[in-house]
Amino acid sequence: MNTSLLNNQEYKHWLKDLKQKLLQAQLKAVVKVNSTLLEFYWELGEEIVFRQSQARWGDGFLKQLSQDLMAEFPEMKGFSKRNLEQIRKWYLYWSSASEIAQQPVSQLWQIPWGHNLKIIAQCQSIAEALYYVQNTLDNGWSRSVLTHQIESGLWQREGKAISNFSETLPAPQSDLAQQALKDPYVFDFLTLSKQHSERELEQGLIEHITHFLLELGAGFAYMGKQYPIQVGERDFFIDLLFYHAQLHCYVVIELKIGDFEPEHAGKLNFYIKAIDEQLRSEADQPTIGILLCKNKDRLVAEYALSDIQKPMGVSEYQLTQSLPKDLQSKLPSIEAIENELSGEV
């Protein structure tokens, strides 16, 4: 025990004030547990940083503070020395950033503490961290979903697809549509336990298409696979059809098992035209298309889209980015996925 701190009047007065603040925070927490506690954490982090820079309380300050707070509030978690260090780190991370001046600090108090720690631990910049804070608020991500999105590089992928949206859609629809696309799309969805059975593995692979579709992101409503359309006397089948609730438009998705070829854009353009003519109502925005291919030459894709009149984007997809090597061989091939979508055996 640090007896010099216990006998220090300044420390004792500060600790008394701190206890009073915490008692007030506990009362407020009946209504707003998370935001009130994190607001207290922010003030506590600010106080810790200030006291460490001004007061001469020695290296045992946080250890002593942890002991005193846990003794006074034994039913509350969060006052271990490690968590106090995390509170200090969290406060320093955000308070030193000029970007936070444009964003209300209270945003940080609206997401759980574990989310906050995950974001500052794994994000490489303030801009990236702000992106994940906002998306957690907008989409209600759980911590596991947030972790997956960070580790899959969503911030780096979102809005990066090659498209002709700026030439074929009015603003701000073109910007919104661009942000709805990613490049690449990551389809590594298997989350099996270490002791998984063959049945669990089989079931996970059968269900992979559902997760494959969810990677598209918020706003996409699934309309069907191999969606039939008739033009003239011929029947055609669209790989995947969605309606985007935020963009208020149909979204045609075509899968290609190899490299992007210019003729793929022509076929997608035909499908978009058909949906515009047969399904789109006056209340809908123009249909957009997404072509997902295994690989693409960026310049070839840009050339191919440059004279296309219908809005579309081109992205790559990855199936096994982070799967262990011993599981990668058990995944279905890209050809099998395309065959499953087309109903072939």
N, C-alpha and C positions, 0 to 999 in steps of 0.2 A: 504494500500500500504506500502511496506517495504522501507521507505525512506533511511534507512542506506545502503541498497543494491544499491539504485539508485545513491547514492553519493560515492559509493565505486569504485575507479578508475579501480581496477583489474577486478571487475565484469563488468564494462562498456566496457572495452577493449575486454574482453572475449565475451560479448554479441554482440559486433560489428563484431568480427571474425565469430561468429556463424551465424549471419544474412548473411554475405557474403557467407559462405558455403552453406546455404540454398538457396540463390539466384542461385548459381551454380548448385545445385541439381535440382532446378526447370527447368533450361535450359536443363539439360540432360534428365529430365523426359519426354520431348516431345517425345523421342524415347523409353525410357525404364522406364516407370512410376514406376512400382512396385520395380524392383531391385534397382533403383537409390534411391528411397525413403527409402527402408529398409537398404541400405548401409549407408545412412545418419542417420537413426535411430540407427544403430550399433555405429557409431562414436559419436552420441549424448549420447547414453547410457554410452559409455566409458568415455566421458567428464563429465557427471553427477556424475558417481561413483568417478572419480578422484577429482572433485571439492568438493564433499561432504566429502571426506577424507582429503583434504588439506586446503581448504579455510574455514574460519569461517564466513559463511554467514547466519547461523541460520536456524531454522526449516521452515521458510517461503520461502526458496530458490525455491522449485519447483512451488509453487503458483505464486511467482513473475515472474519466467521464463515463466510460462504458459501465464500470462497476457501480457508480453512483446511480445512473439512470436505471439499470436493471434491478438494483436494490429498491428503488422508489416505485418502479412500475414493473413488478415481476411478471404480471400477466401479459405484458406487451412484448412482442418480438421486434427485432430491428435495431437493438442498441448494443449489439456485439461490437467489439473493437473493429472487426472486419467490415461490418456494415457502416460504421461511422466513417471508416476510410473511404468506402464506396460513396457515401453521401458527400464527402469532401471532394472526391474526384468528379462526381456528377455535377456539383455546383461549379467547380473550376472549368469543366469542359464547356458548359454553356455560357457562363458569365464572361468568359474571355473571348466569346465569338461575337463579331460585329453583326452577323446575320440575325442573331436573336433579337436585335433591336427592332427588326421589321416583323418579328413574330411574337405574339404575346407569350410570356413565360408560362402563363396558366395552361397553355396547351400541354406542357410536360406533366402537369398534375392530373390530366384527364386520362392518362394511360397508366396501367399498373406499374409498380416499382420494378418488377422483374423485366418488363418490356423496356423500361428506361435503361436498366443496366445492360441488357442485350444490345441495345442500339449504340450506346457509347463504347461498348467493348468491341464491336465488330464493324462499325462504320469508319471509313477512311477520311471522311471530311464532314464538316458541319452541314454542307448542302445535302449530302447523302443522308445524314442523320435526320434532318428536317423532313426529308422526303418520307422516311419510314414512320416518323411521328405522325405526319398528316395522314398517311395511308392507313395507319392503325386506327386513327380516329374515324376516318371515312368508312372503313370496311369492317371495323370491329374484329381485327385479327386476334386470334389466340397467340400465346407466346410461341407455340410450335409452328404456326403458320408464319408468324413474323420471322422466326429463325430460318425457316425454309426460304422465304422470299429474299432475305439478306444473303444467305449462302448460295442461292441460285443467281445472284447478281441482278435482281429485278431492276434496280435503279439504273444499272448500266444498259439494260436491254430494252426498257420501255421507250417507245417512241423512236426506235432506231431502225425500223424497217424501211426499205426502199419503197417509195410510193409516188404516185402522181396526184395526191390529194390536193396539193396547193394549186394545181392547174385545173382540177375537175370539180372541186367543191368550194362553195363560198365560205368565207371566214364568218364565225369561228368554227363552223362545222369541220373544216379541213384540219384545224389544229386538234380538235377533240378526237377526230378519227385517227390522226397520226399517233396520239398518245395511247390510243386503245391497242395499237400494235406493238409487238416486241420482236427483237431479233438478237439471238436466236430464241426459239421457244424450247424450253427444257422439259422433257417428259420422263423424268426419273422418279416414278411414284412409289416404288416398292418400299414399304416400311414394315418389314417383318422382324419378329423377335429373333434373338440368337438361337432359340430352341424351337424354331418354327418347324412344322411338319410338312411333308410333301403335299398334303391336302391344302394347307394354308398357302404354300407357294403357288400351287395350281390356281387356287381361288384368286390370289392377288394378280396373277397374270391375266385371268379371264376378265377381271374388273379394271384392267389398266386403261381401257378406252375411256371410261367415265372420268378418271383422273386426268387423262390426256386432254379431255375437253375442258376441264376446270382450269387448266393452265392458261386458258384464254383470258381469264380475269373477270372482274366485276362487270355486270351489265349484260352479259351474253345469255340469252334465253334459247335453249336448244329446240329446234324445230323438227329436225329429222336427219337421218343419214340416207344416202342414195335417194334423195328427194326427187320425185318424178316431175318432169315438165314435158309438155307436148308442144312442138313447133311444127306447123304444117302437118304432115302425115307421119312424122317421126317422134319417137320417145327418147328423151335424154334423162340422165340421172346425175344430180349434183351430189358430190361426196358428202358435204355437210352444209346444212342451212341453219342459220341463227337469226334471231331478232335482237338488236341491241337496244335495251331499254333507255339508256342515256342518250344515245345518238339518234334514237327513233328511226331506225332503218334496218332493212334486212342485210345480213352479211353472208355472202357465199364463200365457202372455203373449199379449195381444191388441194388434194394431196398428190405429190409427185415423189416417186421412189428414188429418183436420181437427180442429176444436175438440172438447173433451170434452163429451159430452152425458149427462144422467142415465141414459138408457136403456142406455148402454154398460156401466154397472155391473151392471145386471140380467142382461145377456147373459153377462158374465164370471162372475157369481155362479152361473149355470146350468152353465157349463163346469166350475167348481171342484167343484160338487156331483157332476157326472158322474164326474170323476176320482176323487173321494173314494169313490164307490160302486163304480166299476169297476176301479180300479188300486191304490188305497191298501191297504196291508196293515196288520196290527196293529203292525208295527215302525215304520211311517211316522208322522210328525207330520202335522197337518192341511195339506192342499194350500193354497197361497197363489196369488194372482193379481196380475199387474202389467198395467196398462193404459197403453200408450204412445201418446200423442197429440201432434199438432203444437202445440196450444195448449190451455190450460185456464184457466178462471176458478176461482181457489182456493176461493172460498166455495161455488160450485156443486158442486165436487168434494167438499168437506167435507159438504155437505148430502146429496149422493147416497150417500156411504158411511156416513152416521150410523146408518141402520137396516138396513144389509146385514149378514147374519149370518155370511157367509164372509169370511175375511181377504183383503184386497186393498189395493193401493196404486195411485196415479195419478201418472205422471210425464210430462214433456214430453221430446221428443228433438230434436236439432239435427243436420243432415246436413253442413253446409258451414261450420262456425264459423271455421276457420282456413285454408280453401283459397284460393289466389289466384283473383281474379275471372275470369281467362281459363279456369280449369278448372271453375269452378262451373257454367257453362252446359253442360259435357260430362257432368255427373253425371246418373244416371237420376232420374226424378221419383219422388216418394213413391208415386204411383199405380203406377208400374212396379215398385217394390219389393213393394208389396202384391200386385200381379198375379203377380209371380214366385213369391211364397210360396204363392199359391193355385193355381199351375200354369196360369194363363191366359196367352194370347199377346197 
